[in-house]
């Protein structure tokens, strides 16, 4: 296990869709251990594998004092009800913008034993599930912003780089 460095924009790994995990081996076990350890820090809600430079479909979360992970997550259900709130990202440090997300989300995947896992939640957990699945698809929360807000965010981001 190791606390891993977080990749930040414009690192191209953040814009690359991650590969399915087809075999649970020592590399995957090590990845999950690193994801869990790295997300277990103040102010961290979720962490996708590509945020630590690994192009595989796995993420960890740290919500309401619960830390967990899921391998090969896929969103299988989103509520029609939405929530608005400021969203930030470890890979886009210091920028927070209002981002509309589903109020409820349900993700299915597997654990390190290859057994099916369902992770679901509302509000912050739902936001986290959607945010981390976006990462695994090569998307950033900035891609979900309303056009005018996204324009402002991109200006601020460019000023930081």
Backbone as numpy.savetxt, mean C-alpha at the origin, in Angstrom:
# Nx Ny Nz CAx CAy CAz Cx Cy Cz
14.96 -10.68 9.52 14.12 -9.49 9.52 15.00 -8.25 9.52
14.51 -7.25 8.80 15.25 -6.01 8.73 14.30 -4.84 8.47
14.62 -3.72 9.09 13.92 -2.47 8.78 14.48 -2.01 7.44
13.61 -1.91 6.44 14.06 -1.60 5.08 13.86 -0.13 4.75
14.69 0.38 3.86 14.58 1.74 3.38 13.37 1.86 2.47
12.64 2.96 2.60 11.45 3.21 1.78 11.87 3.91 0.49
11.44 3.35 -0.64 11.69 3.98 -1.94 10.73 5.14 -2.11
11.20 6.22 -2.69 10.37 7.40 -2.90 10.35 7.78 -4.38
9.33 8.55 -4.76 9.24 9.02 -6.14 10.49 9.84 -6.43
11.07 9.72 -7.58 10.58 9.11 -8.81 11.09 7.69 -9.07
11.41 6.92 -8.05 11.92 5.57 -8.24 10.96 4.78 -9.14
11.44 4.23 -10.26 10.55 3.53 -11.20 9.88 2.28 -10.64
10.43 1.68 -9.59 9.79 0.48 -9.02 8.38 0.81 -8.51
8.15 2.06 -8.15 6.84 2.46 -7.64 5.79 2.53 -8.75
6.22 2.58 -9.99 5.31 2.68 -11.13 5.22 1.38 -11.91
5.73 0.31 -11.30 5.74 -1.00 -11.96 4.76 -1.93 -11.27
3.87 -2.55 -12.04 2.95 -3.54 -11.46 3.76 -4.72 -10.94
3.42 -5.17 -9.76 4.16 -6.25 -9.10 3.72 -7.63 -9.61
4.65 -8.56 -9.56 4.40 -9.93 -10.00 3.73 -10.75 -8.89
2.87 -11.67 -9.32 2.27 -12.63 -8.38 3.37 -13.46 -7.73
3.15 -13.85 -6.51 4.04 -14.77 -5.81 3.53 -16.17 -6.10
4.36 -16.99 -6.74 3.93 -18.32 -7.15 4.45 -19.41 -6.22
5.52 -19.12 -5.48 6.10 -20.10 -4.56 6.43 -19.42 -3.24
5.98 -20.00 -2.15 6.33 -19.49 -0.83 7.66 -20.14 -0.44
8.72 -19.36 -0.53 10.05 -19.87 -0.21 10.71 -18.94 0.81
11.98 -19.17 1.10 12.68 -18.35 2.10 12.71 -16.87 1.70
12.82 -16.61 0.41 12.82 -15.21 -0.05 11.50 -14.52 0.30
10.39 -15.20 0.08 9.08 -14.63 0.38 8.88 -14.50 1.88
9.31 -15.50 2.64 9.21 -15.42 4.10 10.02 -14.23 4.63
11.19 -14.03 4.07 12.04 -12.90 4.47 11.39 -11.57 4.08
10.80 -11.52 2.90 10.10 -10.32 2.45 8.98 -9.95 3.42
8.15 -10.93 3.77 7.03 -10.68 4.68 7.55 -10.21 6.04
8.59 -10.84 6.55 9.18 -10.42 7.83 9.66 -8.97 7.74
10.30 -8.61 6.64 10.77 -7.24 6.47 9.61 -6.26 6.35
8.56 -6.64 5.62 7.38 -5.76 5.50 6.75 -5.51 6.87
6.62 -6.56 7.66 6.01 -6.44 8.99 6.89 -5.58 9.90
8.18 -5.81 9.88 9.07 -5.02 10.74 9.11 -3.56 10.30
9.15 -3.31 9.01 9.27 -1.95 8.50 7.98 -1.15 8.71
6.82 -1.79 8.66 5.56 -1.07 8.87 5.34 -0.77 10.35
6.05 -1.46 11.21 5.89 -1.30 12.66 6.71 -0.12 13.18
6.39 1.05 12.68 7.05 2.28 13.11 6.00 3.38 13.21
6.29 4.36 14.00 5.36 5.48 14.23 4.91 6.09 12.90
3.60 6.28 12.77 3.04 6.97 11.62 2.91 6.14 10.36
3.12 4.83 10.45 3.01 3.98 9.28 1.74 3.14 9.36
0.93 3.20 8.28 -0.32 2.44 8.24 -0.23 1.24 7.32
0.57 1.35 6.27 0.69 0.25 5.32 1.96 0.36 4.53
2.37 -0.77 3.96 3.62 -0.80 3.20 3.55 -1.92 2.16
3.72 -1.54 0.91 3.72 -2.52 -0.19 5.16 -2.92 -0.51
5.30 -4.14 -1.03 6.64 -4.67 -1.31 7.45 -3.77 -2.24
6.81 -3.18 -3.24 7.60 -2.34 -4.15 8.10 -1.07 -3.47
7.50 -0.69 -2.35 8.01 0.47 -1.61 9.34 0.17 -0.93
9.70 -1.11 -0.83 11.03 -1.46 -0.33 11.85 -2.11 -1.44
11.42 -1.88 -2.68 12.21 -2.28 -3.84 12.02 -3.70 -4.32
10.97 -4.38 -3.86 10.72 -5.77 -4.25 9.46 -5.81 -5.11
9.59 -6.31 -6.31 8.49 -6.30 -7.28 7.60 -7.55 -7.15
7.10 -7.79 -5.94 6.20 -8.93 -5.69 4.94 -8.45 -5.00
3.82 -9.17 -5.22 2.52 -8.76 -4.67 2.37 -9.19 -3.22
2.74 -8.29 -2.32 2.55 -8.49 -0.89 2.56 -7.12 -0.22
1.78 -7.00 0.85 1.85 -5.78 1.65 1.58 -6.09 3.10
1.96 -5.15 3.95 1.70 -5.25 5.39 0.89 -4.03 5.81
0.26 -4.15 6.98 -0.49 -3.00 7.52 -0.27 -2.92 9.02
-0.53 -1.71 9.53 -0.42 -1.40 10.95 -1.55 -0.43 11.28
-2.71 -0.99 11.54 -3.93 -0.20 11.78 -4.51 -0.57 13.13
-4.79 0.44 13.95 -5.42 0.23 15.26 -4.70 -0.84 16.07
-3.37 -0.73 16.13 -2.52 -1.65 16.90 -2.56 -3.09 16.39
-3.00 -3.30 15.16 -2.96 -4.63 14.54 -2.02 -4.58 13.35
-1.04 -5.46 13.38 -0.10 -5.57 12.27 -0.37 -6.89 11.56
-0.39 -6.82 10.25 -0.63 -8.04 9.47 -0.05 -7.91 8.09
-0.26 -8.93 7.30 0.25 -8.95 5.92 -0.69 -9.79 5.08
-0.57 -9.63 3.79 -1.31 -10.47 2.84 -0.45 -10.61 1.59
-0.45 -11.81 1.04 0.29 -12.13 -0.18 -0.72 -12.25 -1.32
-0.34 -11.74 -2.48 -1.20 -11.76 -3.68 -2.59 -11.18 -3.42
-2.65 -10.02 -2.77 -3.96 -9.43 -2.49 -4.67 -8.94 -3.74
-5.97 -9.12 -3.74 -6.85 -8.60 -4.79 -8.08 -8.02 -4.11
-8.43 -6.82 -4.52 -9.67 -6.23 -4.01 -10.83 -6.97 -4.65
-11.71 -7.52 -3.82 -12.86 -8.26 -4.33 -14.18 -7.56 -4.06
-14.13 -6.55 -3.19 -15.37 -5.82 -2.91 -15.04 -4.43 -2.40
-15.77 -3.45 -2.92 -15.71 -2.06 -2.46 -17.13 -1.56 -2.28
-17.35 -0.80 -1.24 -18.69 -0.24 -1.04 -18.93 0.89 -2.03
-20.20 1.12 -2.29 -20.56 2.29 -3.10 -20.41 3.56 -2.28
-20.60 3.44 -0.96 -20.40 4.58 -0.07 -18.92 4.94 -0.08
-18.66 6.24 -0.09 -17.27 6.68 -0.14 -16.91 7.50 1.10
-15.63 7.70 1.25 -15.10 8.55 2.30 -14.13 9.53 1.65
-14.08 10.72 2.19 -13.11 11.72 1.75 -12.21 11.99 2.94
-10.96 12.16 2.67 -10.03 12.49 3.74 -8.65 12.65 3.16
-7.80 13.33 3.92 -6.44 13.51 3.46 -5.71 12.18 3.50
-4.93 11.95 2.46 -4.16 10.73 2.35 -2.71 11.12 2.06
-1.80 10.36 2.63 -0.38 10.58 2.39 0.24 9.25 2.02
1.55 9.26 1.82 2.24 8.04 1.40 3.70 8.13 1.81
4.23 7.03 2.32 5.64 6.98 2.69 6.54 7.23 1.50
6.07 6.89 0.31 6.87 7.08 -0.90 6.71 8.47 -1.52
5.83 9.26 -0.95 5.62 10.66 -1.36 5.64 11.48 -0.07
6.80 11.56 0.58 6.86 12.13 1.93 6.44 13.60 1.99
5.69 13.91 3.05 5.34 15.29 3.35 4.14 15.85 2.61
3.57 15.10 1.68 2.42 15.61 0.93 1.16 14.84 1.32
0.13 15.58 1.67 -1.17 15.01 2.05 -2.24 15.72 1.24
-3.12 14.93 0.62 -4.17 15.51 -0.22 -5.47 14.75 -0.03
-6.61 15.48 -0.19 -7.91 14.81 -0.08 -8.08 13.78 -1.19
-8.36 12.56 -0.76 -8.47 11.44 -1.70 -9.75 10.67 -1.41
-10.58 10.53 -2.42 -11.83 9.78 -2.25 -11.54 8.29 -2.40
-12.03 7.53 -1.42 -11.90 6.07 -1.42 -13.23 5.46 -1.02
-13.39 4.19 -1.30 -14.57 3.46 -0.82 -14.51 3.41 0.71
-15.67 3.47 1.34 -15.75 3.43 2.80 -15.41 2.04 3.34
-15.72 1.00 2.55 -15.47 -0.39 2.94 -14.69 -1.07 1.81
-13.74 -1.91 2.20 -12.99 -2.69 1.21 -12.75 -4.10 1.75
-12.75 -5.05 0.82 -12.47 -6.45 1.15 -11.41 -6.95 0.17
-10.35 -7.54 0.74 -9.23 -8.05 -0.04 -9.09 -9.54 0.26
-8.82 -10.31 -0.79 -8.52 -11.73 -0.62 -7.10 -11.99 -1.10
-6.43 -12.91 -0.43 -5.07 -13.29 -0.79 -4.73 -14.57 -0.07
-3.44 -14.77 0.21 -2.99 -15.95 0.94 -2.01 -15.53 2.03
-1.74 -16.47 2.94 -0.73 -16.25 3.97 0.53 -17.06 3.63
1.48 -17.08 4.54 2.75 -17.79 4.29 2.60 -19.30 4.20
1.45 -19.81 4.62 1.18 -21.24 4.50 0.45 -21.56 3.20
0.13 -20.51 2.44 -0.62 -20.70 1.20 -2.12 -20.80 1.43
-2.55 -20.55 2.66 -3.98 -20.63 2.99 -4.68 -19.31 2.63
-5.94 -19.41 2.21 -6.70 -18.20 1.87 -6.83 -17.25 3.06
-6.75 -15.97 2.76 -6.87 -14.91 3.76 -7.86 -13.88 3.24
-8.71 -13.41 4.12 -9.60 -12.30 3.81 -9.28 -11.18 4.78
-9.05 -10.00 4.25 -8.80 -8.81 5.06 -9.84 -7.80 4.63
-10.56 -7.25 5.60 -11.59 -6.28 5.26 -11.67 -5.23 6.34
-12.26 -4.11 5.99 -12.42 -3.07 6.99 -13.10 -1.86 6.41
-13.37 -0.94 7.30 -13.99 0.33 6.94 -13.02 1.45 7.28
-13.35 2.62 6.80 -12.62 3.84 7.08 -11.12 3.70 6.86
-10.29 3.84 7.90 -8.84 3.81 7.72 -8.35 2.47 7.16
-8.91 1.37 7.63 -8.48 0.07 7.11 -8.84 -0.06 5.64
-10.03 0.38 5.27 -10.44 0.33 3.86 -9.53 1.20 3.01
-9.21 2.37 3.51 -8.30 3.27 2.79 -6.94 2.60 2.60
-6.43 1.98 3.65 -5.14 1.30 3.59 -5.15 0.18 2.56
-6.17 -0.66 2.59 -6.26 -1.79 1.65 -6.24 -1.30 0.20
-7.01 -0.25 -0.07 -7.06 0.29 -1.42 -5.73 0.93 -1.82
-5.14 1.67 -0.90 -3.87 2.35 -1.15 -2.76 1.35 -1.47
-2.67 0.28 -0.65 -1.59 -0.70 -0.85 -1.81 -1.54 -2.10
-3.04 -1.90 -2.40 -3.30 -2.62 -3.65 -2.96 -1.74 -4.85
-3.25 -0.45 -4.76 -2.84 0.47 -5.83 -1.33 0.42 -6.03
-0.57 0.47 -4.92 0.89 0.38 -5.04 1.30 -0.86 -5.83
0.70 -1.99 -5.51 1.08 -3.25 -6.16 0.72 -3.26 -7.65
-0.19 -2.36 -8.04 -0.55 -2.20 -9.45 0.24 -1.08 -10.12
1.21 -0.49 -9.39 2.03 0.58 -9.95 1.40 1.95 -9.90
0.40 2.12 -9.03 -0.29 3.41 -8.90 0.07 4.08 -7.58
0.06 5.40 -7.58 0.21 6.19 -6.36 -1.11 6.87 -6.06
-1.30 7.24 -4.80 -2.56 7.91 -4.45 -2.72 9.20 -5.25
-1.62 9.80 -5.67 -1.69 11.03 -6.47 -2.47 10.80 -7.76
-2.43 9.59 -8.28 -3.16 9.26 -9.51 -4.67 9.31 -9.31
-5.12 9.24 -8.08 -6.56 9.21 -7.78 -7.13 10.60 -7.44
-6.27 11.60 -7.39 -6.73 12.93 -7.00 -7.56 13.58 -8.11
-8.48 14.45 -7.68 -9.22 15.25 -8.65 -8.20 16.07 -9.45
-8.55 16.36 -10.68 -7.61 16.98 -11.62 -6.91 18.23 -11.06
-7.66 19.17 -10.52 -7.06 20.42 -10.03 -6.13 20.16 -8.85
-6.55 19.27 -7.97 -5.74 18.94 -6.80 -4.48 18.20 -7.24
-4.63 17.32 -8.22 -3.47 16.56 -8.72 -2.45 17.50 -9.33
-2.91 18.49 -10.05 -2.01 19.47 -10.66 -1.19 20.18 -9.58
-1.87 20.60 -8.54 -1.19 21.27 -7.42 -0.19 20.31 -6.75
-0.61 19.07 -6.53 0.25 18.08 -5.88 1.50 17.83 -6.72
1.35 17.73 -8.02 2.51 17.46 -8.88 3.48 18.64 -8.87
2.96 19.86 -8.80 3.84 21.03 -8.68 4.63 20.96 -7.38
3.94 20.65 -6.28 4.62 20.54 -4.99 5.65 19.42 -4.99
5.30 18.31 -5.61 6.21 17.16 -5.69 7.47 17.54 -6.49
7.28 18.17 -7.63 8.42 18.58 -8.45 9.33 19.55 -7.68
8.74 20.42 -6.88 9.52 21.38 -6.08 10.38 20.67 -5.04
9.92 19.49 -4.58 10.68 18.72 -3.57 11.84 17.95 -4.18
11.72 17.60 -5.45 12.73 16.73 -6.08 13.98 17.47 -6.47
